[in-house]
């Protein structure tokens, strides 16, 4: 669901695959790669987990800013479990740190689909924006997530409701709707039918494969 | 000294029969054999002279190790050793390696192997002291050094079960050490100094180093890759990898790494280790039952923590079905208890998965599950009380997590309350569960209708319309999971894992359920074959 690392450079790939990932000297390579991800709106879970693992084994190398960036990036991957996978690699004292707690709170709101509350919380305290400041396109990424879930669930949704989910209004809202290929008809947004928002009764029919019939066909040959 | 009973005579006779045929007991060795019985564990009584049965066993054992007699070694290792332990050493350690060394001509390799068994016994039946742990670690270093750092592949062959047990025990002792290292409350000054001054003993890096080295030396990953693509494994094996000892140790190290990464909380890396291993009946791990069980347990657990419940269910069901079907073969194995405990834990994890992602299960498994965890299943799907049930099951069934670094010995005051590592993982896992507490109730309501307005449903569920919308969005989000279809374990497509689907049009919910159609193919095929057999029999009679 998150944009896969199609552009993962060779050096990172071999780092992740081999035992070099345990070499503490390589942390700078991974940290730089994270900075690239933040700049270019890309995302590479495996590389980020490798960085966190190095921190796990070498606590003296821990860089708080890097951890925050990794978690902020993982927020943009919801509903993939990436955020939690990152948390598992941190330690208990770390996750009760104030900044991590704030990010966790945002994560919970996204997971529970409480989008209106998410934007409310996000804008309530400038600290939040500070946390995600190094991640370019954070807001847009979150809106993409919301759009995806909404288009899975609805065929029609009231505009004011959608506006609160996306924290957009007026022209920005109209532009976003157009970008998603939805139709804005007055106070309702129409979402085209896709495979997820179509509630069709499906009967899972049995698929009899040809191989299963070879024996039977063999019998008919003998007759 | 020994109470005379039939079983004991029988065992002594068995060993006697087996050893006297090949190797007459050496009279010189018995005399003046002064075993002062230096025992490292402080609470044990001083051992007396080593019984003849044991001496014979050891010499015979040594002989078979020298001759690489795998078949005989398997019996000696699995059966005889354990029987002798039960009889003579149920509450005390085996004789120290130095004491039996004259019996085996000071063969260092054999003594290293013997010490591995010696310490394993201490860990299993007695409680190891810090010195024991250190010595055992050094012994493992000797053993792996011998295997890995020789100029030529060593000429040693051991049964697969033993090789697996070496890796398994190695990781178990590592895990045990990490847990004991954190308990410093009642330790003496010298113990703390010992721990502080030796951070390299049982360090994470050295354990990982051993496992990775075994994998690299045996080129097991290359071998498996070639095998997967239909080639001949021996070609990719290289000098060391073509010997069964190295190959199997390399293979078991992969499973070992799967386990270690899980213990450290890195689930994606754990599954990535299994890249070249396909989970089917023909895999090498299925040759050793405890290895088979361990593999599926950790694969399933990793999937569970990655929220891939459908895949976790598949993993657990596969292995639980296998164990059930082959039950009569391993009730006699001495590892039956451990396997049974792991199975219980897997049932608990399976219960959690089913509560989170209701799926149809195989009849037998489902019955067993309901027997063991029926109550818990019901509670987990109710919503209110569910968190505590999840918590209990998680605590029971999760692996013994470890933290890679020890406490900061220079700053003892700061280590006031070191929480058990599993609590860290449990907390994160449960926060997830918490989010979706209402979903089972929502599901049960949605199942009853095909269309329903938001307000009406909100009234039924006693929540307001906005809250209901939120729940519906979350329900939809949760019902889409990554599910493995083929390829490596980490791969998979996003599919719907719920049999209930819905869409919202403005204020109306339209609900659809997917049903499984009647399966008639199998029935017809079976009966066609049966009729054919009947006809064939009739024709033969004429």
HADDOCK unambig.tbl for C-alpha pairs under 7 A between the chains (distance, minus, plus):
assign (segid A and resid 57 and name CA) (segid B and resid 404 and name CA) 6.12 0.50 0.50
assign (segid A and resid 57 and name CA) (segid B and resid 405 and name CA) 6.86 0.50 0.50
assign (segid A and resid 81 and name CA) (segid B and resid 306 and name CA) 6.10 0.50 0.50
assign (segid A and resid 81 and name CA) (segid B and resid 307 and name CA) 6.68 0.50 0.50
assign (segid A and resid 84 and name CA) (segid B and resid 428 and name CA) 6.82 0.50 0.50
assign (segid A and resid 88 and name CA) (segid B and resid 265 and name CA) 5.53 0.50 0.50
assign (segid A and resid 88 and name CA) (segid B and resid 425 and name CA) 6.14 0.50 0.50
assign (segid A and resid 89 and name CA) (segid B and resid 265 and name CA) 5.87 0.50 0.50
assign (segid A and resid 89 and name CA) (segid B and resid 266 and name CA) 6.52 0.50 0.50
assign (segid A and resid 92 and name CA) (segid B and resid 424 and name CA) 5.99 0.50 0.50
assign (segid A and resid 112 and name CA) (segid B and resid 435 and name CA) 5.95 0.50 0.50
assign (segid A and resid 112 and name CA) (segid B and resid 474 and name CA) 5.71 0.50 0.50
assign (segid A and resid 113 and name CA) (segid B and resid 470 and name CA) 5.57 0.50 0.50
assign (segid A and resid 113 and name CA) (segid B and resid 473 and name CA) 6.12 0.50 0.50
assign (segid A and resid 113 and name CA) (segid B and resid 474 and name CA) 5.53 0.50 0.50
assign (segid A and resid 114 and name CA) (segid B and resid 470 and name CA) 6.01 0.50 0.50
assign (segid A and resid 149 and name CA) (segid B and resid 473 and name CA) 6.79 0.50 0.50
assign (segid A and resid 149 and name CA) (segid B and resid 477 and name CA) 6.38 0.50 0.50
assign (segid A and resid 153 and name CA) (segid B and resid 473 and name CA) 6.47 0.50 0.50
assign (segid A and resid 153 and name CA) (segid B and resid 476 and name CA) 6.48 0.50 0.50
assign (segid A and resid 153 and name CA) (segid B and resid 503 and name CA) 5.10 0.50 0.50
assign (segid A and resid 153 and name CA) (segid B and resid 504 and name CA) 6.05 0.50 0.50
assign (segid A and resid 154 and name CA) (segid B and resid 503 and name CA) 5.29 0.50 0.50
assign (segid A and resid 154 and name CA) (segid B and resid 504 and name CA) 4.46 0.50 0.50
assign (segid A and resid 154 and name CA) (segid B and resid 505 and name CA) 5.89 0.50 0.50
assign (segid A and resid 155 and name CA) (segid B and resid 503 and name CA) 6.63 0.50 0.50
assign (segid A and resid 155 and name CA) (segid B and resid 504 and name CA) 5.98 0.50 0.50
assign (segid A and resid 155 and name CA) (segid B and resid 505 and name CA) 5.16 0.50 0.50
assign (segid A and resid 156 and name CA) (segid B and resid 504 and name CA) 6.66 0.50 0.50
assign (segid A and resid 156 and name CA) (segid B and resid 505 and name CA) 4.46 0.50 0.50
assign (segid A and resid 156 and name CA) (segid B and resid 506 and name CA) 4.98 0.50 0.50
assign (segid A and resid 157 and name CA) (segid B and resid 505 and name CA) 6.42 0.50 0.50
assign (segid A and resid 157 and name CA) (segid B and resid 506 and name CA) 4.81 0.50 0.50
assign (segid A and resid 158 and name CA) (segid B and resid 506 and name CA) 6.22 0.50 0.50
assign (segid A and resid 197 and name CA) (segid B and resid 503 and name CA) 5.23 0.50 0.50
assign (segid A and resid 198 and name CA) (segid B and resid 503 and name CA) 6.26 0.50 0.50
assign (segid A and resid 199 and name CA) (segid B and resid 501 and name CA) 5.75 0.50 0.50
assign (segid A and resid 199 and name CA) (segid B and resid 502 and name CA) 4.88 0.50 0.50
assign (segid A and resid 199 and name CA) (segid B and resid 503 and name CA) 5.67 0.50 0.50
assign (segid A and resid 199 and name CA) (segid B and resid 510 and name CA) 6.48 0.50 0.50
assign (segid A and resid 199 and name CA) (segid B and resid 511 and name CA) 6.01 0.50 0.50
assign (segid A and resid 199 and name CA) (segid B and resid 512 and name CA) 5.30 0.50 0.50
assign (segid A and resid 200 and name CA) (segid B and resid 512 and name CA) 5.58 0.50 0.50
assign (segid A and resid 201 and name CA) (segid B and resid 512 and name CA) 4.91 0.50 0.50
assign (segid A and resid 201 and name CA) (segid B and resid 513 and name CA) 5.44 0.50 0.50
assign (segid A and resid 201 and name CA) (segid B and resid 514 and name CA) 5.40 0.50 0.50
assign (segid A and resid 202 and name CA) (segid B and resid 513 and name CA) 6.88 0.50 0.50
assign (segid A and resid 202 and name CA) (segid B and resid 514 and name CA) 4.49 0.50 0.50
assign (segid A and resid 202 and name CA) (segid B and resid 515 and name CA) 6.29 0.50 0.50
assign (segid A and resid 203 and name CA) (segid B and resid 514 and name CA) 5.55 0.50 0.50
assign (segid A and resid 203 and name CA) (segid B and resid 515 and name CA) 4.79 0.50 0.50
assign (segid A and resid 203 and name CA) (segid B and resid 516 and name CA) 5.56 0.50 0.50
assign (segid A and resid 203 and name CA) (segid B and resid 517 and name CA) 5.65 0.50 0.50
assign (segid A and resid 204 and name CA) (segid B and resid 515 and name CA) 6.02 0.50 0.50
assign (segid A and resid 204 and name CA) (segid B and resid 516 and name CA) 4.62 0.50 0.50
assign (segid A and resid 204 and name CA) (segid B and resid 517 and name CA) 5.37 0.50 0.50
assign (segid A and resid 205 and name CA) (segid B and resid 516 and name CA) 6.60 0.50 0.50
assign (segid A and resid 205 and name CA) (segid B and resid 517 and name CA) 5.06 0.50 0.50
assign (segid A and resid 206 and name CA) (segid B and resid 517 and name CA) 6.85 0.50 0.50
assign (segid A and resid 206 and name CA) (segid B and resid 519 and name CA) 5.98 0.50 0.50
assign (segid A and resid 208 and name CA) (segid B and resid 521 and name CA) 6.66 0.50 0.50
